[in-house]
Amino acid sequence: MRAVKDISSFIASLTGDRHYILDYLVEEVLEHQPKPLQSFLLRTSILERMCGDLCQAVVGG
């Protein structure tokens, strides 16, 4: 992404056929996070927007 001039357009162009991006994010980013953060990220990933109260309601805290 460092070479991409318009990051917003690049991100918008990402589709489900780019499995290598998902693989990278899971293997190199998510799995290296502490377990509580992994759980929080996975549970809140269903949200379109995040705020403290909503995240708390989703994770049951």
mmCIF file of the N, C-alpha and C atoms, coordinates in Angstrom:
data_MODEL
# 
_entry.id   MODEL 
# 
loop_
_atom_site.group_PDB 
_atom_site.id 
_atom_site.type_symbol 
_atom_site.label_atom_id 
_atom_site.label_alt_id 
_atom_site.label_comp_id 
_atom_site.label_asym_id 
_atom_site.label_entity_id 
_atom_site.label_seq_id 
_atom_site.pdbx_PDB_ins_code 
_atom_site.Cartn_x 
_atom_site.Cartn_y 
_atom_site.Cartn_z 
_atom_site.occupancy 
_atom_site.B_iso_or_equiv 
_atom_site.pdbx_formal_charge 
_atom_site.auth_seq_id 
_atom_site.auth_comp_id 
_atom_site.auth_asym_id 
_atom_site.auth_atom_id 
_atom_site.pdbx_PDB_model_num 
ATOM 1   N N  . MET A 1 1  ? 0.818   -1.190  0.000  1.00 0.00 ? 1  MET A N  1 
ATOM 2   C CA . MET A 1 1  ? 0.000   0.000   0.000  1.00 0.00 ? 1  MET A CA 1 
ATOM 3   C C  . MET A 1 1  ? 0.861   1.253   0.000  1.00 0.00 ? 1  MET A C  1 
ATOM 4   N N  . ARG A 1 2  ? 2.114   1.109   0.314  1.00 0.00 ? 2  ARG A N  1 
ATOM 5   C CA . ARG A 1 2  ? 2.980   2.289   0.326  1.00 0.00 ? 2  ARG A CA 1 
ATOM 6   C C  . ARG A 1 2  ? 3.086   2.927   -1.041 1.00 0.00 ? 2  ARG A C  1 
ATOM 7   N N  . ALA A 1 3  ? 2.968   2.135   -2.081 1.00 0.00 ? 3  ALA A N  1 
ATOM 8   C CA . ALA A 1 3  ? 3.091   2.666   -3.439 1.00 0.00 ? 3  ALA A CA 1 
ATOM 9   C C  . ALA A 1 3  ? 1.762   3.169   -3.996 1.00 0.00 ? 3  ALA A C  1 
ATOM 10  N N  . VAL A 1 4  ? 0.678   2.951   -3.272 1.00 0.00 ? 4  VAL A N  1 
ATOM 11  C CA . VAL A 1 4  ? -0.647  3.356   -3.744 1.00 0.00 ? 4  VAL A CA 1 
ATOM 12  C C  . VAL A 1 4  ? -0.851  4.833   -3.460 1.00 0.00 ? 4  VAL A C  1 
ATOM 13  N N  . LYS A 1 5  ? -1.259  5.572   -4.488 1.00 0.00 ? 5  LYS A N  1 
ATOM 14  C CA . LYS A 1 5  ? -1.467  7.011   -4.319 1.00 0.00 ? 5  LYS A CA 1 
ATOM 15  C C  . LYS A 1 5  ? -2.833  7.333   -3.711 1.00 0.00 ? 5  LYS A C  1 
ATOM 16  N N  . ASP A 1 6  ? -3.859  6.580   -4.098 1.00 0.00 ? 6  ASP A N  1 
ATOM 17  C CA . ASP A 1 6  ? -5.205  6.813   -3.582 1.00 0.00 ? 6  ASP A CA 1 
ATOM 18  C C  . ASP A 1 6  ? -5.629  5.611   -2.738 1.00 0.00 ? 6  ASP A C  1 
ATOM 19  N N  . ILE A 1 7  ? -5.331  5.662   -1.462 1.00 0.00 ? 7  ILE A N  1 
ATOM 20  C CA . ILE A 1 7  ? -5.584  4.535   -0.566 1.00 0.00 ? 7  ILE A CA 1 
ATOM 21  C C  . ILE A 1 7  ? -7.078  4.248   -0.446 1.00 0.00 ? 7  ILE A C  1 
ATOM 22  N N  . SER A 1 8  ? -7.903  5.281   -0.410 1.00 0.00 ? 8  SER A N  1 
ATOM 23  C CA . SER A 1 8  ? -9.347  5.073   -0.286 1.00 0.00 ? 8  SER A CA 1 
ATOM 24  C C  . SER A 1 8  ? -9.891  4.244   -1.449 1.00 0.00 ? 8  SER A C  1 
ATOM 25  N N  . SER A 1 9  ? -9.463  4.567   -2.663 1.00 0.00 ? 9  SER A N  1 
ATOM 26  C CA . SER A 1 9  ? -9.915  3.800   -3.830 1.00 0.00 ? 9  SER A CA 1 
ATOM 27  C C  . SER A 1 9  ? -9.386  2.377   -3.795 1.00 0.00 ? 9  SER A C  1 
ATOM 28  N N  . PHE A 1 10 ? -8.152  2.224   -3.363 1.00 0.00 ? 10 PHE A N  1 
ATOM 29  C CA . PHE A 1 10 ? -7.558  0.897   -3.268 1.00 0.00 ? 10 PHE A CA 1 
ATOM 30  C C  . PHE A 1 10 ? -8.344  0.026   -2.294 1.00 0.00 ? 10 PHE A C  1 
ATOM 31  N N  . ILE A 1 11 ? -8.645  0.569   -1.128 1.00 0.00 ? 11 ILE A N  1 
ATOM 32  C CA . ILE A 1 11 ? -9.386  -0.186  -0.120 1.00 0.00 ? 11 ILE A CA 1 
ATOM 33  C C  . ILE A 1 11 ? -10.789 -0.511  -0.626 1.00 0.00 ? 11 ILE A C  1 
ATOM 34  N N  . ALA A 1 12 ? -11.429 0.441   -1.310 1.00 0.00 ? 12 ALA A N  1 
ATOM 35  C CA . ALA A 1 12 ? -12.767 0.207   -1.853 1.00 0.00 ? 12 ALA A CA 1 
ATOM 36  C C  . ALA A 1 12 ? -12.754 -0.882  -2.919 1.00 0.00 ? 12 ALA A C  1 
ATOM 37  N N  . SER A 1 13 ? -11.623 -1.060  -3.587 1.00 0.00 ? 13 SER A N  1 
ATOM 38  C CA . SER A 1 13 ? -11.539 -2.061  -4.657 1.00 0.00 ? 13 SER A CA 1 
ATOM 39  C C  . SER A 1 13 ? -11.318 -3.481  -4.136 1.00 0.00 ? 13 SER A C  1 
ATOM 40  N N  . LEU A 1 14 ? -11.020 -3.618  -2.866 1.00 0.00 ? 14 LEU A N  1 
ATOM 41  C CA . LEU A 1 14 ? -10.780 -4.947  -2.310 1.00 0.00 ? 14 LEU A CA 1 
ATOM 42  C C  . LEU A 1 14 ? -12.075 -5.743  -2.309 1.00 0.00 ? 14 LEU A C  1 
ATOM 43  N N  . THR A 1 15 ? -12.005 -6.938  -2.832 1.00 0.00 ? 15 THR A N  1 
ATOM 44  C CA . THR A 1 15 ? -13.185 -7.793  -2.904 1.00 0.00 ? 15 THR A CA 1 
ATOM 45  C C  . THR A 1 15 ? -12.872 -9.131  -2.275 1.00 0.00 ? 15 THR A C  1 
ATOM 46  N N  . GLY A 1 16 ? -13.859 -9.994  -2.232 1.00 0.00 ? 16 GLY A N  1 
ATOM 47  C CA . GLY A 1 16 ? -13.703 -11.297 -1.605 1.00 0.00 ? 16 GLY A CA 1 
ATOM 48  C C  . GLY A 1 16 ? -12.716 -12.217 -2.287 1.00 0.00 ? 16 GLY A C  1 
ATOM 49  N N  . ASP A 1 17 ? -12.287 -11.872 -3.496 1.00 0.00 ? 17 ASP A N  1 
ATOM 50  C CA . ASP A 1 17 ? -11.353 -12.748 -4.198 1.00 0.00 ? 17 ASP A CA 1 
ATOM 51  C C  . ASP A 1 17 ? -9.898  -12.498 -3.809 1.00 0.00 ? 17 ASP A C  1 
ATOM 52  N N  . ARG A 1 18 ? -9.684  -11.662 -2.868 1.00 0.00 ? 18 ARG A N  1 
ATOM 53  C CA . ARG A 1 18 ? -8.320  -11.352 -2.428 1.00 0.00 ? 18 ARG A CA 1 
ATOM 54  C C  . ARG A 1 18 ? -8.045  -12.069 -1.108 1.00 0.00 ? 18 ARG A C  1 
ATOM 55  N N  . HIS A 1 19 ? -8.067  -13.384 -1.148 1.00 0.00 ? 19 HIS A N  1 
ATOM 56  C CA . HIS A 1 19 ? -7.924  -14.194 0.057  1.00 0.00 ? 19 HIS A CA 1 
ATOM 57  C C  . HIS A 1 19 ? -6.553  -14.050 0.703  1.00 0.00 ? 19 HIS A C  1 
ATOM 58  N N  . TYR A 1 20 ? -5.548  -13.737 -0.076 1.00 0.00 ? 20 TYR A N  1 
ATOM 59  C CA . TYR A 1 20 ? -4.217  -13.593 0.490  1.00 0.00 ? 20 TYR A CA 1 
ATOM 60  C C  . TYR A 1 20 ? -4.150  -12.445 1.493  1.00 0.00 ? 20 TYR A C  1 
ATOM 61  N N  . ILE A 1 21 ? -4.996  -11.441 1.321  1.00 0.00 ? 21 ILE A N  1 
ATOM 62  C CA . ILE A 1 21 ? -5.027  -10.334 2.282  1.00 0.00 ? 21 ILE A CA 1 
ATOM 63  C C  . ILE A 1 21 ? -5.613  -10.827 3.600  1.00 0.00 ? 21 ILE A C  1 
ATOM 64  N N  . LEU A 1 22 ? -6.690  -11.577 3.525  1.00 0.00 ? 22 LEU A N  1 
ATOM 65  C CA . LEU A 1 22 ? -7.295  -12.142 4.733  1.00 0.00 ? 22 LEU A CA 1 
ATOM 66  C C  . LEU A 1 22 ? -6.318  -13.075 5.432  1.00 0.00 ? 22 LEU A C  1 
ATOM 67  N N  . ASP A 1 23 ? -5.652  -13.932 4.661  1.00 0.00 ? 23 ASP A N  1 
ATOM 68  C CA . ASP A 1 23 ? -4.674  -14.854 5.240  1.00 0.00 ? 23 ASP A CA 1 
ATOM 69  C C  . ASP A 1 23 ? -3.573  -14.087 5.966  1.00 0.00 ? 23 ASP A C  1 
ATOM 70  N N  . TYR A 1 24 ? -3.080  -13.036 5.337  1.00 0.00 ? 24 TYR A N  1 
ATOM 71  C CA . TYR A 1 24 ? -2.028  -12.226 5.958  1.00 0.00 ? 24 TYR A CA 1 
ATOM 72  C C  . TYR A 1 24 ? -2.531  -11.605 7.254  1.00 0.00 ? 24 TYR A C  1 
ATOM 73  N N  . LEU A 1 25 ? -3.701  -10.990 7.208  1.00 0.00 ? 25 LEU A N  1 
ATOM 74  C CA . LEU A 1 25 ? -4.218  -10.326 8.400  1.00 0.00 ? 25 LEU A CA 1 
ATOM 75  C C  . LEU A 1 25 ? -4.417  -11.302 9.551  1.00 0.00 ? 25 LEU A C  1 
ATOM 76  N N  . VAL A 1 26 ? -4.935  -12.480 9.250  1.00 0.00 ? 26 VAL A N  1 
ATOM 77  C CA . VAL A 1 26 ? -5.157  -13.469 10.305 1.00 0.00 ? 26 VAL A CA 1 
ATOM 78  C C  . VAL A 1 26 ? -3.833  -14.000 10.839 1.00 0.00 ? 26 VAL A C  1 
ATOM 79  N N  . GLU A 1 27 ? -2.952  -14.418 9.942  1.00 0.00 ? 27 GLU A N  1 
ATOM 80  C CA . GLU A 1 27 ? -1.717  -15.079 10.368 1.00 0.00 ? 27 GLU A CA 1 
ATOM 81  C C  . GLU A 1 27 ? -0.677  -14.125 10.946 1.00 0.00 ? 27 GLU A C  1 
ATOM 82  N N  . GLU A 1 28 ? -0.569  -12.950 10.396 1.00 0.00 ? 28 GLU A N  1 
ATOM 83  C CA . GLU A 1 28 ? 0.508   -12.055 10.804 1.00 0.00 ? 28 GLU A CA 1 
ATOM 84  C C  . GLU A 1 28 ? 0.078   -10.937 11.743 1.00 0.00 ? 28 GLU A C  1 
ATOM 85  N N  . VAL A 1 29 ? -1.202  -10.623 11.764 1.00 0.00 ? 29 VAL A N  1 
ATOM 86  C CA . VAL A 1 29 ? -1.657  -9.518  12.604 1.00 0.00 ? 29 VAL A CA 1 
ATOM 87  C C  . VAL A 1 29 ? -2.507  -10.038 13.761 1.00 0.00 ? 29 VAL A C  1 
ATOM 88  N N  . LEU A 1 30 ? -3.639  -10.657 13.449 1.00 0.00 ? 30 LEU A N  1 
ATOM 89  C CA . LEU A 1 30 ? -4.568  -11.086 14.493 1.00 0.00 ? 30 LEU A CA 1 
ATOM 90  C C  . LEU A 1 30 ? -3.945  -12.095 15.450 1.00 0.00 ? 30 LEU A C  1 
ATOM 91  N N  . GLU A 1 31 ? -3.265  -13.091 14.922 1.00 0.00 ? 31 GLU A N  1 
ATOM 92  C CA . GLU A 1 31 ? -2.707  -14.139 15.781 1.00 0.00 ? 31 GLU A CA 1 
ATOM 93  C C  . GLU A 1 31 ? -1.583  -13.649 16.693 1.00 0.00 ? 31 GLU A C  1 
ATOM 94  N N  . HIS A 1 32 ? -1.033  -12.488 16.411 1.00 0.00 ? 32 HIS A N  1 
ATOM 95  C CA . HIS A 1 32 ? 0.041   -11.946 17.247 1.00 0.00 ? 32 HIS A CA 1 
ATOM 96  C C  . HIS A 1 32 ? -0.481  -11.001 18.331 1.00 0.00 ? 32 HIS A C  1 
ATOM 97  N N  . GLN A 1 33 ? -1.794  -10.836 18.377 1.00 0.00 ? 33 GLN A N  1 
ATOM 98  C CA . GLN A 1 33 ? -2.400  -9.984  19.397 1.00 0.00 ? 33 GLN A CA 1 
ATOM 99  C C  . GLN A 1 33 ? -2.701  -10.820 20.634 1.00 0.00 ? 33 GLN A C  1 
ATOM 100 N N  . PRO A 1 34 ? -2.750  -10.177 21.802 1.00 0.00 ? 34 PRO A N  1 
ATOM 101 C CA . PRO A 1 34 ? -3.131  -10.915 23.016 1.00 0.00 ? 34 PRO A CA 1 
ATOM 102 C C  . PRO A 1 34 ? -4.536  -11.510 22.850 1.00 0.00 ? 34 PRO A C  1 
ATOM 103 N N  . LYS A 1 35 ? -4.784  -12.645 23.468 1.00 0.00 ? 35 LYS A N  1 
ATOM 104 C CA . LYS A 1 35 ? -6.065  -13.353 23.330 1.00 0.00 ? 35 LYS A CA 1 
ATOM 105 C C  . LYS A 1 35 ? -7.275  -12.465 23.641 1.00 0.00 ? 35 LYS A C  1 
ATOM 106 N N  . PRO A 1 36 ? -7.242  -11.632 24.712 1.00 0.00 ? 36 PRO A N  1 
ATOM 107 C CA . PRO A 1 36 ? -8.417  -10.783 24.967 1.00 0.00 ? 36 PRO A CA 1 
ATOM 108 C C  . PRO A 1 36 ? -8.681  -9.794  23.822 1.00 0.00 ? 36 PRO A C  1 
ATOM 109 N N  . LEU A 1 37 ? -7.629  -9.269  23.221 1.00 0.00 ? 37 LEU A N  1 
ATOM 110 C CA . LEU A 1 37 ? -7.801  -8.347  22.093 1.00 0.00 ? 37 LEU A CA 1 
ATOM 111 C C  . LEU A 1 37 ? -8.327  -9.082  20.869 1.00 0.00 ? 37 LEU A C  1 
ATOM 112 N N  . GLN A 1 38 ? -7.852  -10.291 20.632 1.00 0.00 ? 38 GLN A N  1 
ATOM 113 C CA . GLN A 1 38 ? -8.367  -11.108 19.528 1.00 0.00 ? 38 GLN A CA 1 
ATOM 114 C C  . GLN A 1 38 ? -9.873  -11.314 19.687 1.00 0.00 ? 38 GLN A C  1 
ATOM 115 N N  . SER A 1 39 ? -10.274 -11.663 20.883 1.00 0.00 ? 39 SER A N  1 
ATOM 116 C CA . SER A 1 39 ? -11.695 -11.905 21.159 1.00 0.00 ? 39 SER A CA 1 
ATOM 117 C C  . SER A 1 39 ? -12.509 -10.639 20.926 1.00 0.00 ? 39 SER A C  1 
ATOM 118 N N  . PHE A 1 40 ? -12.020 -9.513  21.429 1.00 0.00 ? 40 PHE A N  1 
ATOM 119 C CA . PHE A 1 40 ? -12.715 -8.242  21.247 1.00 0.00 ? 40 PHE A CA 1 
ATOM 120 C C  . PHE A 1 40 ? -12.845 -7.901  19.760 1.00 0.00 ? 40 PHE A C  1 
ATOM 121 N N  . LEU A 1 41 ? -11.768 -8.030  19.021 1.00 0.00 ? 41 LEU A N  1 
ATOM 122 C CA . LEU A 1 41 ? -11.784 -7.697  17.597 1.00 0.00 ? 41 LEU A CA 1 
ATOM 123 C C  . LEU A 1 41 ? -12.734 -8.594  16.814 1.00 0.00 ? 41 LEU A C  1 
ATOM 124 N N  . LEU A 1 42 ? -12.729 -9.873  17.118 1.00 0.00 ? 42 LEU A N  1 
ATOM 125 C CA . LEU A 1 42 ? -13.617 -10.799 16.421 1.00 0.00 ? 42 LEU A CA 1 
ATOM 126 C C  . LEU A 1 42 ? -15.084 -10.526 16.745 1.00 0.00 ? 42 LEU A C  1 
ATOM 127 N N  . ARG A 1 43 ? -15.373 -10.265 18.006 1.00 0.00 ? 43 ARG A N  1 
ATOM 128 C CA . ARG A 1 43 ? -16.767 -10.008 18.400 1.00 0.00 ? 43 ARG A CA 1 
ATOM 129 C C  . ARG A 1 43 ? -17.286 -8.687  17.848 1.00 0.00 ? 43 ARG A C  1 
ATOM 130 N N  . THR A 1 44 ? -16.459 -7.674  17.791 1.00 0.00 ? 44 THR A N  1 
ATOM 131 C CA . THR A 1 44 ? -16.904 -6.363  17.317 1.00 0.00 ? 44 THR A CA 1 
ATOM 132 C C  . THR A 1 44 ? -16.776 -6.199  15.809 1.00 0.00 ? 44 THR A C  1 
ATOM 133 N N  . SER A 1 45 ? -16.245 -7.195  15.127 1.00 0.00 ? 45 SER A N  1 
ATOM 134 C CA . SER A 1 45 ? -16.071 -7.087  13.678 1.00 0.00 ? 45 SER A CA 1 
ATOM 135 C C  . SER A 1 45 ? -17.401 -7.039  12.932 1.00 0.00 ? 45 SER A C  1 
ATOM 136 N N  . ILE A 1 46 ? -18.484 -7.399  13.590 1.00 0.00 ? 46 ILE A N  1 
ATOM 137 C CA . ILE A 1 46 ? -19.800 -7.353  12.953 1.00 0.00 ? 46 ILE A CA 1 
ATOM 138 C C  . ILE A 1 46 ? -20.361 -5.936  12.889 1.00 0.00 ? 46 ILE A C  1 
ATOM 139 N N  . LEU A 1 47 ? -19.764 -5.030  13.639 1.00 0.00 ? 47 LEU A N  1 
ATOM 140 C CA . LEU A 1 47 ? -20.293 -3.670  13.720 1.00 0.00 ? 47 LEU A CA 1 
ATOM 141 C C  . LEU A 1 47 ? -19.845 -2.822  12.531 1.00 0.00 ? 47 LEU A C  1 
ATOM 142 N N  . GLU A 1 48 ? -20.756 -2.003  12.010 1.00 0.00 ? 48 GLU A N  1 
ATOM 143 C CA . GLU A 1 48 ? -20.381 -1.065  10.948 1.00 0.00 ? 48 GLU A CA 1 
ATOM 144 C C  . GLU A 1 48 ? -19.611 0.100   11.531 1.00 0.00 ? 48 GLU A C  1 
ATOM 145 N N  . ARG A 1 49 ? -20.010 0.544   12.699 1.00 0.00 ? 49 ARG A N  1 
ATOM 146 C CA . ARG A 1 49 ? -19.339 1.639   13.400 1.00 0.00 ? 49 ARG A CA 1 
ATOM 147 C C  . ARG A 1 49 ? -19.161 1.222   14.856 1.00 0.00 ? 49 ARG A C  1 
ATOM 148 N N  . MET A 1 50 ? -18.150 1.796   15.478 1.00 0.00 ? 50 MET A N  1 
ATOM 149 C CA . MET A 1 50 ? -17.861 1.407   16.855 1.00 0.00 ? 50 MET A CA 1 
ATOM 150 C C  . MET A 1 50 ? -17.942 2.612   17.782 1.00 0.00 ? 50 MET A C  1 
ATOM 151 N N  . CYS A 1 51 ? -18.481 2.373   18.961 1.00 0.00 ? 51 CYS A N  1 
ATOM 152 C CA . CYS A 1 51 ? -18.418 3.335   20.050 1.00 0.00 ? 51 CYS A CA 1 
ATOM 153 C C  . CYS A 1 51 ? -18.328 2.503   21.329 1.00 0.00 ? 51 CYS A C  1 
ATOM 154 N N  . GLY A 1 52 ? -17.898 3.110   22.382 1.00 0.00 ? 52 GLY A N  1 
ATOM 155 C CA . GLY A 1 52 ? -17.664 2.382   23.619 1.00 0.00 ? 52 GLY A CA 1 
ATOM 156 C C  . GLY A 1 52 ? -18.865 1.608   24.128 1.00 0.00 ? 52 GLY A C  1 
ATOM 157 N N  . ASP A 1 53 ? -20.022 2.276   24.173 1.00 0.00 ? 53 ASP A N  1 
ATOM 158 C CA . ASP A 1 53 ? -21.229 1.616   24.700 1.00 0.00 ? 53 ASP A CA 1 
ATOM 159 C C  . ASP A 1 53 ? -21.652 0.428   23.832 1.00 0.00 ? 53 ASP A C  1 
ATOM 160 N N  . LEU A 1 54 ? -21.584 0.598   22.518 1.00 0.00 ? 54 LEU A N  1 
ATOM 161 C CA . LEU A 1 54 ? -21.983 -0.471  21.622 1.00 0.00 ? 54 LEU A CA 1 
ATOM 162 C C  . LEU A 1 54 ? -21.028 -1.657  21.728 1.00 0.00 ? 54 LEU A C  1 
ATOM 163 N N  . CYS A 1 55 ? -19.725 -1.376  21.752 1.00 0.00 ? 55 CYS A N  1 
ATOM 164 C CA . CYS A 1 55 ? -18.740 -2.457  21.901 1.00 0.00 ? 55 CYS A CA 1 
ATOM 165 C C  . CYS A 1 55 ? -18.944 -3.203  23.204 1.00 0.00 ? 55 CYS A C  1 
ATOM 166 N N  . GLN A 1 56 ? -19.219 -2.474  24.252 1.00 0.00 ? 56 GLN A N  1 
ATOM 167 C CA . GLN A 1 56 ? -19.447 -3.080  25.559 1.00 0.00 ? 56 GLN A CA 1 
ATOM 168 C C  . GLN A 1 56 ? -20.669 -3.988  25.525 1.00 0.00 ? 56 GLN A C  1 
ATOM 169 N N  . ALA A 1 57 ? -21.721 -3.535  24.846 1.00 0.00 ? 57 ALA A N  1 
ATOM 170 C CA . ALA A 1 57 ? -22.939 -4.349  24.735 1.00 0.00 ? 57 ALA A CA 1 
ATOM 171 C C  . ALA A 1 57 ? -22.671 -5.629  23.939 1.00 0.00 ? 57 ALA A C  1 
ATOM 172 N N  . VAL A 1 58 ? -21.858 -5.532  22.886 1.00 0.00 ? 58 VAL A N  1 
ATOM 173 C CA . VAL A 1 58 ? -21.575 -6.693  22.042 1.00 0.00 ? 58 VAL A CA 1 
ATOM 174 C C  . VAL A 1 58 ? -20.707 -7.705  22.756 1.00 0.00 ? 58 VAL A C  1 
ATOM 175 N N  . VAL A 1 59 ? -19.703 -7.242  23.475 1.00 0.00 ? 59 VAL A N  1 
ATOM 176 C CA . VAL A 1 59 ? -18.791 -8.183  24.143 1.00 0.00 ? 59 VAL A CA 1 
ATOM 177 C C  . VAL A 1 59 ? -19.285 -8.601  25.514 1.00 0.00 ? 59 VAL A C  1 
ATOM 178 N N  . GLY A 1 60 ? -20.372 -7.982  25.977 1.00 0.00 ? 60 GLY A N  1 
ATOM 179 C CA . GLY A 1 60 ? -20.977 -8.379  27.240 1.00 0.00 ? 60 GLY A CA 1 
ATOM 180 C C  . GLY A 1 60 ? -20.242 -7.854  28.453 1.00 0.00 ? 60 GLY A C  1 
ATOM 181 N N  . GLY A 1 61 ? -19.590 -6.732  28.297 1.00 0.00 ? 61 GLY A N  1 
ATOM 182 C CA . GLY A 1 61 ? -18.816 -6.182  29.428 1.00 0.00 ? 61 GLY A CA 1 
ATOM 183 C C  . GLY A 1 61 ? -19.478 -5.177  30.215 1.00 0.00 ? 61 GLY A C  1 
# 
